[in-house]
């Protein structure tokens, strides 16, 4: 029972992340997602050949360090008043900018982790086709030509998806960089208007920086 409760807890937190991120709709509307598909298709000569995983295994660990560092910067950024603006749900029940940004960073890191795992799986599974499995299928009347053809299709699909995750992970690094930049821009707006209020306490500041920040979304 304890194991099931822990399992349910893991499923729940992933569900919260996916909902906050925007689910499949938000993913399919991402420019980075479609750019990754296009570049993966253009990189056919790389991922169609064995050992493409060496590139992934050499790049992704450093990329994950960058994303984790960016997430740490985000969590430690700003003063208490600024954080109070971007935290807490809106009146309409939507997630706060703080949670939206956190979900985006989680997405970046998960994509990079999946790319790393796919490269490890591809490398570990690139072995000669076991003879005993081949004998089982042939004993069932399935021709070797069909078996090798089907295996080749599965390998091609798997390698495409693995390399796509790698390219998408590279784009998430760009997205993480822009997310940090957007956060600094929020803080600059917040700080600038606070300075104006201190210099001219009787002057009415046009616009509401709290509402501006709360309406932004990170993708």
C-alpha positions as CSV (number, residue, x, y, z in Angstrom):
1,X,0.0,0.0,0.0
2,X,2.8,2.4,0.8
3,X,4.4,1.7,-2.6
4,X,1.1,2.4,-4.3
5,X,0.7,5.7,-2.4
6,X,4.2,6.7,-3.5
7,X,3.5,5.7,-7.0
8,X,0.3,7.8,-7.0
9,X,2.3,10.7,-5.6
10,X,4.7,10.5,-8.5
11,X,1.9,10.3,-11.1
12,X,0.1,13.3,-9.4
13,X,3.1,15.6,-9.5
14,X,3.8,14.7,-13.1
15,X,0.2,15.4,-13.9
16,X,0.4,18.8,-12.2
17,X,3.5,19.7,-14.2
18,X,1.9,18.6,-17.5
19,X,-1.3,20.6,-16.8
20,X,0.7,23.7,-15.7
21,X,2.9,23.5,-18.8
22,X,-0.2,23.5,-21.0
23,X,-0.5,19.8,-22.0
24,X,-0.2,18.6,-25.6
25,X,-1.8,21.8,-27.0
26,X,1.0,23.9,-25.7
27,X,3.7,21.5,-26.9
28,X,2.3,21.4,-30.5
29,X,2.2,25.2,-30.5
30,X,5.8,25.5,-29.6
31,X,8.1,26.9,-32.3
32,X,11.1,24.9,-30.8
33,X,9.2,21.6,-31.1
34,X,8.6,22.0,-34.9
35,X,12.1,23.4,-35.5
36,X,13.5,20.3,-33.8
37,X,11.4,18.0,-36.1
38,X,12.7,19.9,-39.2
39,X,16.3,19.8,-38.2
40,X,16.1,16.1,-37.2
41,X,14.8,15.4,-40.7
42,X,17.6,17.4,-42.3
43,X,20.1,15.5,-40.1
44,X,19.2,12.2,-41.6
45,X,22.8,11.3,-42.4
46,X,23.7,11.6,-38.7
47,X,21.1,9.6,-36.9
48,X,20.5,7.0,-39.6
49,X,24.0,5.6,-38.9
50,X,25.3,3.9,-35.8
51,X,27.1,5.8,-33.1
52,X,25.0,8.9,-33.3
53,X,24.5,8.4,-29.5
54,X,28.1,9.4,-28.9
55,X,27.2,13.0,-29.8
56,X,24.2,12.9,-27.5
57,X,26.2,11.4,-24.6
58,X,28.9,14.0,-25.0
59,X,26.6,17.1,-25.1
60,X,23.5,16.4,-22.9
61,X,25.2,16.1,-19.5
62,X,26.7,19.6,-19.8
63,X,23.4,20.9,-21.2
64,X,21.6,19.6,-18.1
65,X,24.1,21.3,-15.9
66,X,23.3,24.6,-17.7
67,X,19.5,24.1,-17.2
68,X,19.8,23.2,-13.6
69,X,22.0,26.2,-13.0
70,X,19.4,28.4,-14.7
71,X,16.6,26.9,-12.5
72,X,18.7,27.7,-9.4
73,X,19.2,31.3,-10.6
74,X,15.4,31.6,-11.1
75,X,14.6,30.2,-7.6
76,X,17.1,32.7,-6.0
77,X,16.2,35.7,-8.1
78,X,14.6,38.9,-6.9
79,X,13.5,40.2,-3.5
80,X,10.6,39.2,-1.4
81,X,8.2,41.9,-2.8
82,X,9.0,40.9,-6.4
83,X,8.4,37.2,-5.6
84,X,5.1,38.0,-3.9
85,X,4.0,39.5,-7.2
86,X,4.8,36.5,-9.3
87,X,3.7,33.9,-6.8
88,X,0.1,32.8,-5.9
89,X,-2.8,31.9,-8.2
90,X,-4.7,34.6,-10.0
91,X,-8.3,35.5,-9.2
92,X,-9.5,33.3,-12.0
93,X,-7.6,30.3,-10.6
94,X,-4.9,30.2,-13.2
95,X,-1.3,29.3,-12.2
96,X,1.0,32.1,-11.2
97,X,3.9,33.2,-13.4
98,X,6.2,31.6,-10.8
99,X,4.6,28.2,-11.3
100,X,4.4,28.6,-15.1
101,X,8.1,29.4,-15.2
102,X,8.9,26.5,-12.9
103,X,6.9,24.1,-15.1
104,X,8.8,25.3,-18.1
105,X,12.2,24.7,-16.5
106,X,11.0,21.2,-15.4
107,X,10.0,20.6,-19.0
108,X,13.4,21.6,-20.3
109,X,15.2,19.3,-17.9
110,X,12.9,16.3,-18.5
111,X,13.4,16.6,-22.3
112,X,17.1,16.6,-21.8
113,X,16.9,13.6,-19.5
114,X,14.8,11.7,-22.0
115,X,17.3,12.5,-24.7
116,X,20.1,11.1,-22.5
117,X,18.1,7.9,-21.7
118,X,17.2,7.4,-25.4
119,X,20.9,7.6,-26.3
120,X,21.9,5.1,-23.6
121,X,19.1,2.7,-24.7
122,X,20.1,3.0,-28.4
123,X,23.7,2.2,-27.6
124,X,22.9,-0.7,-25.3
125,X,20.4,-2.3,-27.8
126,X,22.7,-2.0,-30.8
127,X,23.7,-5.7,-30.7
128,X,23.4,-8.6,-33.1
129,X,19.9,-10.0,-33.4
130,X,19.6,-13.0,-31.0
131,X,19.6,-16.2,-32.9
132,X,17.1,-17.9,-30.5
133,X,14.5,-15.1,-31.1
134,X,15.0,-15.5,-34.8
135,X,14.4,-19.2,-34.5
136,X,11.2,-18.7,-32.6
137,X,9.7,-16.4,-35.3
138,X,10.8,-18.6,-38.1
139,X,9.2,-21.6,-36.4
140,X,5.9,-19.7,-36.4
141,X,6.2,-19.4,-40.2
142,X,7.4,-15.9,-40.3
143,X,10.1,-15.3,-42.9
144,X,13.5,-13.9,-42.1
145,X,13.0,-11.2,-44.7
146,X,10.0,-9.9,-42.9
147,X,11.7,-10.1,-39.5
148,X,14.8,-8.2,-40.7
149,X,12.6,-5.6,-42.5
150,X,10.4,-5.1,-39.4
151,X,13.4,-4.8,-37.1
152,X,15.0,-2.2,-39.5
153,X,11.8,-0.1,-39.4
154,X,11.6,-0.2,-35.6
155,X,15.3,0.8,-35.4
156,X,14.8,3.7,-37.8
157,X,11.8,5.0,-35.9
158,X,13.7,4.6,-32.6
159,X,16.8,6.4,-33.8
160,X,14.7,9.2,-35.3
161,X,12.9,9.8,-32.0
162,X,16.1,9.6,-30.0
163,X,17.9,12.1,-32.1
164,X,14.7,14.3,-32.2
165,X,14.8,14.4,-28.4
166,X,18.4,15.5,-28.6
167,X,17.7,18.3,-31.0
168,X,14.7,19.4,-29.0
169,X,16.8,19.4,-25.9
170,X,19.2,21.8,-27.6
171,X,16.3,24.1,-28.3
172,X,15.1,23.9,-24.7
173,X,18.4,25.3,-23.7
174,X,17.6,28.3,-25.9
175,X,14.1,28.4,-24.3
176,X,15.7,28.3,-20.8
177,X,18.0,31.2,-21.7
178,X,15.1,33.3,-22.9
179,X,13.1,32.4,-19.8
180,X,15.9,33.8,-17.6
181,X,16.0,36.9,-19.8
182,X,12.2,37.3,-19.5
183,X,12.5,37.0,-15.7
184,X,15.2,39.7,-15.6
185,X,12.9,41.9,-17.8
186,X,10.1,41.5,-15.3
187,X,12.4,42.5,-12.5
188,X,13.6,45.5,-14.4
189,X,10.0,46.7,-15.0
190,X,9.2,46.1,-11.3
191,X,12.4,47.9,-10.1
192,X,12.0,50.8,-12.5
193,X,8.5,51.6,-11.5
194,X,9.3,51.3,-7.8
195,X,12.2,53.8,-8.3
196,X,9.8,56.1,-10.1
197,X,7.4,55.9,-7.2
198,X,10.1,56.7,-4.7
199,X,11.4,59.7,-6.7
200,X,7.9,61.1,-7.4
201,X,5.5,59.8,-4.7
202,X,2.7,62.0,-5.9
203,X,3.0,61.1,-9.5
204,X,0.7,58.4,-10.8
205,X,2.6,55.6,-12.6
206,X,0.9,54.6,-15.8
207,X,0.3,50.8,-16.1
208,X,0.3,48.2,-13.5
209,X,3.5,46.2,-13.4
210,X,1.9,43.5,-11.3
211,X,-0.8,42.8,-13.8
212,X,1.7,43.0,-16.7
213,X,3.9,40.3,-15.0
214,X,1.0,38.1,-14.1
215,X,-0.3,38.0,-17.7
216,X,3.0,36.7,-19.1
217,X,3.6,33.1,-19.8
218,X,6.9,31.3,-20.4
219,X,7.2,28.8,-23.3
